[in-house]
Amino acid sequence: MSHQHEPTGIENAPRRQGYLPGLKAGFSQGIRKGLHGFLWVARILVPVSLAVAVLDWSGWLYALDPVFQPVMGLMNLPPQAALPILTSIFSSFYAALAIIVVIPFSHEQMILLAIFVMICHMLIVEGLIQHKSGISVLKIDLIRLVTAGITVYVVSLFLPGTETPVVMPDALGARAPLSDMLLAWTLSTATLMLKILAIIMAVMVVLETLKALGWNDRIATFFRPFMALFGLSANVAPIWVAGTFFGLIYGSAVIMEEAASGKYSKDELERLHISLGIQHSVVEDPALFLALGISLFWTIVPRFFAAALAVNLYRLTRVIEIRIRRSRNGTQSEAA
């Protein structure tokens, strides 16, 4: 995953074990790391969710409306969407998720927010990881921001009423007592945390079992032919698998180690990082949004299309740039 957990790093995967021992090892490791990940999530989600619930109850949250209305309007989102979006960019995926849970967004609005948050979260941390392994932090962060905005806008054209402002449950002067709000928040948060616990445990058991059985190389080999669809070199398949399925932080060690090996050109690495920046962590992030009722179609398909288009547009600009440079060099040679 792409967040600030303890990196699992598929480079530390054990050698292939027997089937039954591998299943046992995968289950044991998955439970341990799943519980660790869940506790890390809870430490962020619970306090942030409570803070936003109190902010929402006080009515202060809606003071942001006039400030962010123009920016959110460009993506057909309500002004209240600015809070989870800015939180995802500068803080973490889970802090943004906590805010999305509290504010009464419509299902269609939550789909758009899920897409934006999955593409654009922790830009500083993840940008630095990508910077150390093949692409400028400013370049990749700008690409992710622009791609997220365009993708959300395009998807919004297929969803009704996404720009409708979020309506407060009650007028500020007639809001429910604080104790009632806290009780409602406790019940809803407890339900969500149970769902997240079940999802994280299941995901980590599957990932750790694959590692214990030594199937990582097989998976990379399987995906090699698909690299052309994403505008990538077949050589980067192992790194692509690590980043796409484990995330930029979970797979950071193997990504940086492979990038420093000298086996890949600068162009191969830049195309890889554009793809990973847009579509990383396609297992756990979509699974968490499943807890909010958002289907895998919306959390996976738009990002894959966006990644493929972004990489191929980048390739096109590189071709044009090279031709212009050659043309200029040729002109200068003739003049000389």
MARZABA-515176 format. One line per field, with one value per atom (N, C-alpha, C): atom name; x, y, z; residue in one letter. Coordinates in steps of 0.02 Angstrom, whole numbers, plus 50000, padded with zeros to 5 digits. Atoms other than C-alpha are relative to their C-alpha. Layout:
# MARZABA-515176
atom: (CA ...)
x: (X ...)
y: (Y ...)
z: (Z ...)
res: (A ...)
//
This chain:
# MARZABA-515176
atom: (N CA C N CA C N CA C N CA C N CA C N CA C N CA C N CA C N CA C N CA C N CA C N CA C N CA C N CA C N CA C N CA C N CA C N CA C N CA C N CA C N CA C N CA C N CA C N CA C N CA C N CA C N CA C N CA C N CA C N CA C N CA C N CA C N CA C N CA C N CA C N CA C N CA C N CA C N CA C N CA C N CA C N CA C N CA C N CA C N CA C N CA C N CA C N CA C N CA C N CA C N CA C N CA C N CA C N CA C N CA C N CA C N CA C N CA C N CA C N CA C N CA C N CA C N CA C N CA C N CA C N CA C N CA C N CA C N CA C N CA C N CA C N CA C N CA C N CA C N CA C N CA C N CA C N CA C N CA C N CA C N CA C N CA C N CA C N CA C N CA C N CA C N CA C N CA C N CA C N CA C N CA C N CA C N CA C N CA C N CA C N CA C N CA C N CA C N CA C N CA C N CA C N CA C N CA C N CA C N CA C N CA C N CA C N CA C N CA C N CA C N CA C N CA C N CA C N CA C N CA C N CA C N CA C N CA C N CA C N CA C N CA C N CA C N CA C N CA C N CA C N CA C N CA C N CA C N CA C N CA C N CA C N CA C N CA C N CA C N CA C N CA C N CA C N CA C N CA C N CA C N CA C N CA C N CA C N CA C N CA C N CA C N CA C N CA C N CA C N CA C N CA C N CA C N CA C N CA C N CA C N CA C N CA C N CA C N CA C N CA C N CA C N CA C N CA C N CA C N CA C N CA C N CA C N CA C N CA C N CA C N CA C N CA C N CA C N CA C N CA C N CA C N CA C N CA C N CA C N CA C N CA C N CA C N CA C N CA C N CA C N CA C N CA C N CA C N CA C N CA C N CA C N CA C N CA C N CA C N CA C N CA C N CA C N CA C N CA C N CA C N CA C N CA C N CA C N CA C N CA C N CA C N CA C N CA C N CA C N CA C N CA C N CA C N CA C N CA C N CA C N CA C N CA C N CA C N CA C N CA C N CA C N CA C N CA C N CA C N CA C N CA C N CA C N CA C N CA C N CA C N CA C N CA C N CA C N CA C N CA C N CA C N CA C N CA C N CA C N CA C N CA C N CA C N CA C N CA C N CA C N CA C N CA C N CA C N CA C N CA C N CA C N CA C N CA C N CA C N CA C N CA C N CA C N CA C N CA C N CA C N CA C N CA C N CA C N CA C N CA C N CA C N CA C N CA C N CA C N CA C N CA C N CA C N CA C N CA C N CA C N CA C N CA C N CA C N CA C N CA C N CA C N CA C N CA C N CA C N CA C N CA C N CA C N CA C N CA C N CA C N CA C N CA C N CA C N CA C N CA C N CA C N CA C N CA C N CA C N CA C N CA C N CA C N CA C N CA C N CA C N CA C N CA C N CA C N CA C N CA C N CA C N CA C N CA C N CA C N CA C N CA C N CA C N CA C N CA C N CA C N CA C N CA C N CA C N CA C N CA C N CA C N CA C N CA C N CA C N CA C N CA C N CA C N CA C N CA C N CA C N CA C)
x: (50042 50000 50043 49962 50051 50001 50007 50040 50054 49944 50148 49994 49995 50140 50074 49935 50293 50004 49997 50348 50009 49994 50323 50058 49943 50445 50003 50000 50428 50071 49932 50616 50020 49984 50613 49961 50041 50501 50044 49961 50558 50002 49997 50611 49937 50060 50472 49998 50009 50403 49952 50051 50295 49931 50067 50110 49970 50030 50047 50040 49961 50193 49993 50008 50175 49934 50066 49990 50002 49997 50026 50042 49957 50168 49965 50035 50065 49943 50055 49916 50026 49971 50024 50026 49971 50119 49945 50055 49959 49961 50036 49869 50040 49957 50017 50005 49993 50045 49933 50066 49859 49978 50017 49834 50041 49957 49983 49974 50026 49913 49934 50065 49739 50009 49988 49805 50028 49974 49902 49945 50057 49744 49957 50044 49643 50028 49968 49769 49989 50012 49738 49925 50069 49558 49955 50045 49476 50005 49997 49544 49982 50017 49530 49925 50072 49353 49962 50032 49305 50007 49988 49384 49955 50042 49291 49927 50070 49128 49981 50013 49142 49999 49999 49187 49935 50063 49036 49942 50053 48923 49998 49996 48982 49977 50019 48943 50058 49942 49119 50024 49977 49154 49973 50032 49034 50023 49972 49126 50050 49952 49246 49967 50036 49111 50021 49984 49144 50072 49929 49333 50018 49980 49345 49949 50052 49186 50027 49976 49275 50044 49954 49412 49962 50037 49295 49951 50047 49173 50030 49967 49301 49998 50004 49288 49929 50070 49099 49990 50005 49120 49974 50023 49039 50060 49944 49149 50023 49981 49146 50051 49952 49250 50072 49932 49401 50036 49968 49432 50032 49966 49462 50053 49951 49554 50066 49939 49677 50033 49972 49697 50037 49967 49740 50066 49940 49868 50057 49947 49961 50007 49997 49920 50001 49999 49869 49933 50059 49746 49947 50048 49666 49969 50029 49643 49945 50051 49550 49940 50054 49449 49956 50038 49399 49953 50041 49334 49943 50052 49239 49944 50050 49152 49953 50039 49092 49954 50040 49032 49949 50053 48865 50001 49996 48923 49952 50041 48811 50045 49961 48864 50042 49965 48912 50059 49945 49017 50056 49950 49105 50041 49963 49152 50054 49951 49237 50055 49950 49324 50047 49959 49384 50053 49953 49463 50055 49950 49549 50049 49958 49612 50048 49956 49682 50057 49947 49780 50045 49963 49832 49997 49993 49881 50074 49930 50041 50049 49958 50118 50072 49932 50268 50040 49964 50317 50009 49996 50274 50040 49961 50347 50074 49929 50513 50024 49983 50512 50011 49994 50483 50060 49943 50613 50065 49939 50744 50008 49995 50704 49981 50004 50691 49961 50037 50582 49999 50001 50580 49936 50057 50467 49949 50046 50394 49962 50032 50359 49945 50049 50271 49942 50055 50171 49953 50042 50110 49959 50035 50065 49942 50052 49967 49942 50052 49873 49957 50036 49826 49958 50036 49779 49940 50056 49671 49943 50052 49578 49963 50031 49547 49958 50036 49497 49934 50060 49373 49948 50046 49298 49967 50028 49277 49950 50046 49198 49937 50058 49082 49948 50047 49005 49952 50043 48933 49959 50035 48865 49956 50044 48716 50011 50003 48718 50062 49941 48898 50021 49981 48915 49952 50049 48766 50032 49970 48822 49973 50021 48816 49957 50047 48669 50011 49992 48690 49938 50057 48580 49949 50044 48509 50029 49976 48519 50047 49950 48663 49968 50032 48546 49958 50044 48445 50035 49962 48583 49987 50011 48572 50049 49954 48648 50067 49934 48834 50003 49999 48804 49969 50032 48687 50046 49954 48812 50057 49945 48951 49979 50025 48843 49994 50008 48800 50068 49932 48983 50032 49970 49037 49973 50030 48915 50022 49981 48955 50074 49928 49142 50018 49988 49139 49982 50020 49045 50051 49951 49167 50066 49936 49319 49998 50007 49253 50006 49994 49235 50072 49931 49409 50045 49960 49483 49994 50011 49405 50034 49971 49464 50076 49928 49642 50028 49977 49660 50000 50006 49598 50053 49951 49709 50071 49931 49867 50013 49991 49839 50013 49990 49825 50070 49935 49980 50057 49946 50086 50003 50000 50031 50033 49967 50084 50076 49928 50254 50029 49975 50273 50005 49999 50233 50048 49951 50361 49969 50035 50235 50012 49989 50299 50030 49968 50413 49952 50049 50275 49950 50047 50157 50031 49965 50286 50005 49995 50312 49932 50067 50124 49982 50020 50105 50046 49953 50254 49968 50029 50151 49951 50049 50028 50032 49966 50159 49988 50010 50134 49934 50065 49952 50004 49991 50012 50056 49947 50148 50066 49940 50284 50045 49953 50439 49988 50008 50427 50050 49948 50586 49977 50019 50496 49945 50057 50364 50008 49994 50436 49988 50010 50441 49927 50070 50268 49955 50041 50195 50007 49989 50275 49963 50032 50211 49925 50071 50042 49961 50038 49991 50019 49979 50093 49999 50000 50095 50070 49936 50233 50041 49962 50279 50012 49990 50251 50055 49951 50355 50059 49948 50474 50071 49932 50627 50019 49985 50616 50001 50002 50571 50066 49938 50723 50061 49943 50840 50005 50000 50788 50019 49986 50794 50074 49928 50974 50045 49960 51029 50034 49971 51068 49971 50030 50957 49949 50055 50833 50024 49984 50847 49959 50037 50789 49928 50067 50642 49956 50038 50588 49976 50017 50591 49948 50048 50497 49930 50065 50358 49971 50022 50351 49970 50022 50334 49935 50063 50196 49943 50050 50100 49986 50008 50131 49970 50027 50092 49924 50072 49917 49962 50038 49871 50031 49969 49972 49949 50040 49900 49929 50066 49757 49965 50033 49720 49969 50025 49705 49958 50039 49644 49929 50068 49495 49961 50033 49458 49972 50024 49444 49939 50058 49324 49940 50056 49220 49959 50035 49178 49951 50046 49093 49950 50049 48994 50019 49978 49099 50029 49982 49119 50071 49932 49287 50006 49998 49241 50024 49983 49252 50068 49936 49408 50059 49945 49509 50001 50001 49453 50019 49980 49463 50074 49929 49638 50043 49960 49702 49998 50005 49635 50041 49964 49706 50076 49928 49877 50024 49981 49883 50003 50002 49834 50056 49947 49955 50068 49935 50103 50008 49994 50065 50003 49993 50041 50071 49931 50209 50047 49958 50287 49995 50011 50211 50038 49964 50282 50075 49928 50453 50021 49984 50448 50003 50002 50399 50061 49942 50535 50064 49940 50668 50004 50001 50615 50016 49986 50619 50074 49930 50792 50044 49962 50857 49994 50010 50780 50043 49959 50867 50073 49930 51033 50019 49988 51015 50005 49999 50978 50066 49937 51128 50059 49945 51240 50004 50002 51184 50026 49979 51212 50075 49928 51387 50037)
y: (49940 50000 50062 49940 50179 50047 49955 50245 49984 50003 50261 49942 50059 50083 49979 50031 49980 49966 50029 49935 49925 50072 49752 49980 50012 49752 49930 50068 49602 49974 50024 49598 49955 50042 49514 49935 50060 49374 49937 50060 49202 49958 50045 49068 49957 50040 48959 49943 50053 48843 49948 50048 48687 50032 49970 48717 50012 49993 48684 50046 49952 48768 50071 49933 48915 50032 49975 48933 50021 49984 48927 50062 49942 49052 50063 49942 49168 50023 49983 49160 50034 49972 49193 50070 49934 49337 50050 49956 49408 50025 49979 49410 50051 49955 49491 50069 49936 49625 50034 49971 49648 50035 49969 49684 50063 49941 49802 50057 49949 49893 50029 49976 49903 50049 49955 49980 50067 49938 50106 50042 49966 50149 50031 49976 50166 50062 49943 50287 50065 49940 50405 50012 49991 50374 50022 49985 50381 50073 49930 50549 50050 49954 50633 50000 50005 50569 50037 49965 50634 50076 49928 50805 50029 49975 50823 49997 50005 50764 50060 49942 50901 50064 49942 51027 50005 50002 50973 50019 49985 50981 50074 49929 51158 50046 49958 51221 50036 49965 51288 49971 50032 51162 50034 49971 51248 50072 49934 51414 49996 50009 51341 50006 50001 51344 50055 49947 51516 50001 49997 51494 49950 50053 51330 49984 50015 51335 50002 49999 51390 49941 50055 51257 49934 50063 51115 49998 49996 51175 49976 50022 51138 49924 50073 50953 49975 50018 50956 49970 50021 50933 50058 49946 51030 50031 49968 51153 49961 50039 51037 49946 50052 50913 50023 49974 51028 49972 50022 50967 49931 50065 50781 50001 49997 50826 50030 49969 50944 49956 50045 50821 49943 50056 50680 50022 49975 50787 50011 49981 50849 49953 50045 50717 49928 50071 50537 49977 50032 50425 49990 50017 50375 50061 49938 50552 50024 49981 50592 49953 50049 50432 50015 49983 50484 50059 49941 50651 49981 50021 50570 49963 50038 50457 50046 49957 50601 50047 49952 50728 49962 50037 50675 50009 49998 50662 49949 50049 50575 49944 50057 50407 50020 49978 50489 50044 49957 50620 49960 50042 50486 49961 50033 50396 50046 49952 50553 50013 49988 50584 49940 50060 50404 50000 49999 50422 50051 49948 50586 49980 50017 50526 49943 50056 50363 50020 49976 50456 50050 49945 50605 49997 49999 50567 49997 50001 50593 50019 49981 50685 50014 49984 50741 49936 50062 50570 49956 50044 50468 50032 49965 50602 49993 50008 50589 49929 50069 50399 49993 50005 50416 50041 49958 50556 49961 50039 50438 49942 50060 50304 50014 49992 50389 50058 49945 50545 50059 49939 50725 50003 49995 50751 50051 49949 50909 49975 50026 50822 49950 50053 50670 50027 49972 50771 50041 49961 50890 49954 50047 50744 49967 50032 50660 50048 49951 50820 50012 49986 50858 49939 50061 50677 49988 50010 50666 50047 49951 50826 49983 50016 50774 49936 50063 50597 50009 49986 50658 50037 49962 50781 49954 50045 50648 49952 50048 50522 50036 49963 50658 50009 49992 50673 49940 50059 50498 49991 50005 50531 50062 49942 50643 50039 49957 50790 50001 50003 50777 50069 49933 50967 50028 49976 50983 50011 49987 51066 49952 50043 50957 50041 49964 51007 49979 50015 51020 49962 50038 50894 50044 49955 51032 50070 49931 51220 50005 49994 51278 50010 49986 51343 49943 50055 51182 49933 50062 51055 49954 50049 50896 50012 49993 50891 49965 50028 50854 49926 50070 50691 49954 50040 50627 49993 50002 50673 49951 50044 50582 49926 50069 50426 49975 50019 50424 49989 50008 50449 49936 50061 50307 49938 50058 50184 49992 50004 50228 49984 50011 50230 49928 50069 50062 49951 50042 49984 50002 49993 50053 49967 50029 49998 49924 50073 49819 49978 50016 49820 50006 49988 49891 49945 50053 49762 49935 50061 49619 50004 49991 49691 49998 49998 49727 49930 50068 49554 49955 50042 49469 50017 49978 49573 49979 50016 49547 49925 50073 49359 49977 50019 49344 50021 49976 49451 49960 50036 49362 49927 50069 49191 49995 49999 49235 50005 49994 49287 49935 50061 49130 49942 50053 49018 50014 49983 49108 50015 49988 49163 50071 49931 49343 50002 50001 49302 49976 50025 49205 50055 49946 49351 50053 49950 49471 49974 50029 49352 50002 50000 49341 50069 49932 49531 50031 49973 49557 50018 49984 49546 50060 49946 49676 50070 49935 49812 50047 49958 49873 50037 49967 49914 50064 49942 50038 50046 49958 50111 49989 50014 50028 49949 50050 49927 49934 50065 49740 49990 50008 49757 50021 49973 49851 49961 50038 49717 49984 50015 49663 50061 49939 49843 50021 49980 49878 49959 50043 49729 50022 49979 49786 50064 49936 49964 49998 50002 49925 49963 50041 49791 50013 49988 49833 50074 49928 50023 50029 49966 50152 49995 50006 50139 49927 50071 49952 49972 50026 49919 50045 49949 50065 49970 50027 49960 49966 50035 49849 50048 49951 49997 50038 49961 50099 49956 50045 49948 49984 50017 49898 50061 49940 50078 50018 49984 50095 49947 50056 49932 50015 49984 50015 49961 50041 49894 50037 49964 50028 50069 49933 50185 50052 49946 50354 50004 49998 50350 49943 50056 50177 50014 49986 50234 50056 49946 50395 49977 50027 50305 49955 50043 50176 50040 49961 50309 50038 49968 50400 49950 50052 50237 49984 50018 50193 50058 49943 50369 50004 49995 50354 49938 50062 50171 49954 50044 50108 49977 50029 50003 49984 50015 49929 49943 50052 49796 50030 49978 49878 50063 49938 50053 49989 50014 49995 49958 50042 49864 50041 49957 49999 50041 49963 50100 49954 50047 49942 50004 49993 49968 50058 49943 50130 49989 50017 50042 50022 49978 50101 49939 50061 49965 50003 50004 49904 50029 49971 49963 50072 49928 50147 50012 49989 50127 49970 50031 50026 50021 49989 50050 50071 49933 50242 50014 49988 50242 49964 50037 50109 50036 49963 50206 50064 49937 50368 49989 50015 50288 49985 50017 50215 50062 49939 50381 50047 49954 50482 49978 50025 50370 50008 49995 50366 50073 49929 50555 50024 49983 50571 49975 50028 50457 50043 49958 50565 50065 49936 50725 49989 50014 50642 49991 50009 50591 50068 49933 50768 50041 49964 50840 49979 50026 50727 50023 49979 50769 50074 49929 50955 50012 49992 50938 49980 50023 50840 50050 49951 50967 50062 49942 51110 49985 50018 51017 49997 50003 50985 50068 49931 51168 50034 49968 51223 49972 50030 51100 50028 49970 51168 50071 49930 51347 50004 50001 51301 49984)
z: (50000 50000 50000 50010 49976 50058 49944 50150 50052 49954 50303 50049 49960 50366 50002 50004 50403 49932 50067 50226 50004 50002 50188 49957 50043 50041 49975 50025 49928 49989 50007 49918 50058 49943 50088 50000 50003 50028 50009 49990 50085 49937 50056 49964 50000 50008 49897 50050 49951 50029 49971 50019 50017 50004 50004 49985 50069 49935 50161 50047 49960 50253 49976 50028 50133 50020 49979 50173 50074 49929 50359 50013 49991 50346 49975 50027 50236 50045 49955 50354 50063 49939 50507 49989 50015 50428 49982 50020 50352 50060 49940 50519 50040 49961 50606 49968 50034 50475 49989 50006 50449 50063 49937 50633 50011 49994 50633 49956 50046 50482 50024 49975 50558 50058 49943 50719 49977 50028 50616 49969 50030 50519 50054 49946 50679 50034 49967 50755 49961 50041 50609 49991 50020 50561 50058 49944 50733 50023 49977 50797 49946 50054 50626 49988 50009 50606 50054 49944 50777 49993 50008 50744 49946 50055 50579 50019 49978 50658 50044 49957 50789 49958 50044 50654 49960 50037 50553 50045 49952 50707 50017 49981 50748 49944 50057 50573 49968 50027 50545 49934 50061 50409 49937 50059 50291 49986 50014 50306 49943 50055 50175 49932 50064 50041 49951 50049 49962 49977 50016 49965 49944 50046 49869 49945 50051 49763 49929 50070 49601 49982 50015 49612 49996 50000 49657 49941 50056 49524 49935 50061 49389 49993 50002 49436 50013 49987 49460 50069 49931 49647 50042 49956 49791 50036 49965 49888 50061 49941 50040 49983 50020 49939 50008 49993 49962 50061 49938 50139 49993 50009 50101 49945 50054 49941 50024 49974 50025 50053 49949 50170 49968 50033 50050 49969 50033 49958 50051 49952 50113 50059 49942 50243 49975 50018 50213 49971 50028 50125 50054 49948 50291 50032 49974 50354 49953 50049 50192 50004 49994 50210 50061 49940 50386 49988 50014 50322 49953 50047 50178 50037 49962 50304 50038 49956 50413 49961 50038 50283 49958 50036 50205 49924 50072 50025 49970 50035 49899 49976 50025 49829 49939 50061 49663 50018 49979 49751 50032 49968 49853 49948 50054 49691 49973 50026 49625 50051 49949 49790 50007 49996 49796 49945 50056 49624 50012 49989 49668 50056 49942 49838 49984 50016 49767 49954 50044 49634 50037 49968 49742 50076 49928 49920 50018 49976 50018 49945 50057 49871 50021 49978 49973 50011 49984 50041 49939 50059 49887 49944 50050 49774 50011 49984 49864 49986 50017 49846 49925 50073 49660 49975 50019 49650 50008 49987 49723 49953 50042 49596 49927 50072 49428 49970 50030 49408 50048 49959 49470 50042 49956 49621 49975 50025 49544 49939 50060 49379 50017 49986 49453 50041 49961 49580 49956 50045 49445 49954 50042 49332 50038 49961 49471 50015 49987 49515 49938 50062 49335 49979 50020 49298 50046 49954 49455 49983 50016 49410 49936 50064 49230 50005 49992 49277 50038 49962 49407 49957 50043 49283 49948 50052 49147 50031 49968 49267 50023 49977 49334 49945 50056 49160 49995 50002 49185 50064 49936 49360 50011 49992 49403 50065 49941 49523 50044 49957 49582 50026 49979 49596 50053 49952 49715 50068 49935 49878 50053 49945 50033 50048 49957 50142 50073 49929 50330 50025 49974 50424 50036 49962 50535 49998 49995 50549 50060 49947 50658 50068 49936 50793 50027 49979 50797 49996 50006 50792 50059 49947 50893 50058 49943 51067 49985 50011 51070 50018 49979 51163 49948 50052 51026 49939 50057 50891 50014 49982 50984 50000 50001 51005 49928 50070 50819 49968 50027 50775 50024 49972 50890 49966 50032 50814 49928 50071 50633 49992 50005 50663 50020 49979 50755 49944 50056 50609 49944 50053 50483 50018 49979 50584 49996 50005 50591 49927 50071 50402 49976 50021 50378 50028 49970 50498 49958 50039 50398 49932 50067 50231 50003 49995 50286 50016 49983 50364 49938 50059 50206 49948 50050 50091 50020 49979 50194 50001 50002 50211 49929 50070 50022 49976 50022 49990 50031 49967 50119 49978 50024 50057 49932 50066 49880 50009 49988 49948 50027 49968 50055 49950 50050 49906 49943 50052 49798 49933 50063 49668 49972 50023 49650 49930 50066 49503 49946 50048 49418 49981 50013 49437 49954 50042 49363 49928 50067 49216 49965 50029 49189 49973 50019 49180 49946 50048 49064 49933 50066 48902 50002 49995 48968 50005 49991 48990 49940 50060 48810 50004 49994 48851 50040 49957 48981 49975 50028 48869 50035 49961 48972 49967 50024 48935 50038 49968 48970 50056 49949 49074 50069 49935 49212 50034 49973 49245 50075 49928 49416 50044 49960 49480 49996 50009 49407 50045 49956 49501 50073 49931 49664 50017 49987 49651 49991 50015 49575 50053 49953 49698 50073 49931 49854 50018 49987 49835 50000 50005 49827 50064 49937 50011 50018 49988 50034 49954 50047 49878 49990 50011 49900 49997 49997 49944 49934 50063 49790 49941 50054 49679 49996 49999 49733 49985 50013 49730 49926 50071 49554 49957 50039 49491 50001 49993 49555 49969 50026 49472 49934 50065 49306 49943 50052 49210 49957 50034 49155 49978 50025 49051 50037 49968 49115 49973 50029 48994 50026 49973 49054 50071 49930 49235 50006 49997 49202 49980 50020 49109 50055 49945 49249 50057 49943 49383 49985 50017 49290 50008 49993 49282 50073 49930 49464 50041 49963 49525 49996 50012 49453 50023 49988 49480 50053 49950 49629 50053 49945 49771 49978 50027 49671 50037 49960 49802 50062 49935 49972 49997 50002 49928 49975 50022 49824 50050 49950 49957 50057 49946 50090 49979 50023 49983 49990 50002 49965 50064 49936 50149 49999 50007 50095 49944 50052 49958 49930 50066 49810 49963 50036 49679 49974 50026 49615 49931 50067 49441 50003 49996 49492 50030 49966 49599 49963 50037 49473 49927 50072 49292 49979 50021 49279 50010 49988 49354 49950 50050 49234 49932 50062 49085 50004 49991 49154 49997 50000 49183 49929 50069 49007 49956 50041 48928 50019 49977 49034 49976 50022 48993 49925 50073 48807 49976 50016 48803 50014 49983 48889 49946 50054 48757 49937 50059 48620 50007 49990 48695 49995 50005 48709 49927 50071 48525 49965 50030 48474 50021 49973 48587 49965 50033 48510 49928 50070 48333 49993 50001 48370 50012 49984 48446 49941 50058 48297 49942 50053 48179 50012 49983 48270 49990 50008 48271 49926 50071 48086 49968 50026 48051 50018 49978 48154 49961 50038 48061 49930 50068 47892 50002 49996 47951 50010 49988 48009 49935)
res: (M M M S S S H H H Q Q Q H H H E E E P P P T T T G G G I I I E E E N N N A A A P P P R R R R R R Q Q Q G G G Y Y Y L L L P P P G G G L L L K K K A A A G G G F F F S S S Q Q Q G G G I I I R R R K K K G G G L L L H H H G G G F F F L L L W W W V V V A A A R R R I I I L L L V V V P P P V V V S S S L L L A A A V V V A A A V V V L L L D D D W W W S S S G G G W W W L L L Y Y Y A A A L L L D D D P P P V V V F F F Q Q Q P P P V V V M M M G G G L L L M M M N N N L L L P P P P P P Q Q Q A A A A A A L L L P P P I I I L L L T T T S S S I I I F F F S S S S S S F F F Y Y Y A A A A A A L L L A A A I I I I I I V V V V V V I I I P P P F F F S S S H H H E E E Q Q Q M M M I I I L L L L L L A A A I I I F F F V V V M M M I I I C C C H H H M M M L L L I I I V V V E E E G G G L L L I I I Q Q Q H H H K K K S S S G G G I I I S S S V V V L L L K K K I I I D D D L L L I I I R R R L L L V V V T T T A A A G G G I I I T T T V V V Y Y Y V V V V V V S S S L L L F F F L L L P P P G G G T T T E E E T T T P P P V V V V V V M M M P P P D D D A A A L L L G G G A A A R R R A A A P P P L L L S S S D D D M M M L L L L L L A A A W W W T T T L L L S S S T T T A A A T T T L L L M M M L L L K K K I I I L L L A A A I I I I I I M M M A A A V V V M M M V V V V V V L L L E E E T T T L L L K K K A A A L L L G G G W W W N N N D D D R R R I I I A A A T T T F F F F F F R R R P P P F F F M M M A A A L L L F F F G G G L L L S S S A A A N N N V V V A A A P P P I I I W W W V V V A A A G G G T T T F F F F F F G G G L L L I I I Y Y Y G G G S S S A A A V V V I I I M M M E E E E E E A A A A A A S S S G G G K K K Y Y Y S S S K K K D D D E E E L L L E E E R R R L L L H H H I I I S S S L L L G G G I I I Q Q Q H H H S S S V V V V V V E E E D D D P P P A A A L L L F F F L L L A A A L L L G G G I I I S S S L L L F F F W W W T T T I I I V V V P P P R R R F F F F F F A A A A A A A A A L L L A A A V V V N N N L L L Y Y Y R R R L L L T T T R R R V V V I I I E E E I I I R R R I I I R R R R R R S S S R R R N N N G G G T T T Q Q Q S S S E E E A A A A A A)
//
